[in-house]
Amino acid sequence: MAEKGIYGLILKTNGAVLSVGALGEVTFPAGWYIYVGSALGSGGLARVDRHIRVYRGTGDHRPRWHIDRLLTDKRFVLTAAVCGKTTNPLECTFARRLGGEGMRGFGCSDCQCITHLLYRNDNPQKGCCHALDSCGCIPVVIPRHNGF
């Protein structure tokens, strides 16, 4: 069985406007974005590998989720993935602990959260690690130079 957990994908953009499914046309100001996801299904944290393949344009990269729209747009650069192993449903807790501004309705259609895509002016990698730690997870960072 694959290891399960939660994760944050860290992306950077100089700004973009793009269509995101039912959210319609969305304006993304320049800056950093953290997409919070859950990997509690049968594939576990292999879901992060799928996101990286979508970003690289290899394998199955048909847009399936909101985040796929950003991963397939060249104006967004995936800089890191921060993962934490857990079998507990902590995705929403992780998003709340990160807090701050975000894109309303993004990536949270299956919960009561306002968003699972949070905005930052500066690189949020350390903040993601701290938030995962506060959820009881040991953060593991997959940096961009690791193949994506």
Buried (B, 14 or more C-beta within 10 A) or exposed (E): EEEBBBBBBBBBBEEBEBEBBEBEEBEBEEBBBBBBBBBBEEBBBEBBBBBBBBBEEEEEBEBEBBBBBBBBBEBBBBBBBBBBBBEEEBBBBBBBBBEEEBBEBBBBEEEEBBBBBBBBEEBBBEBBBBBBEEBEBEBBBBEBEEEB
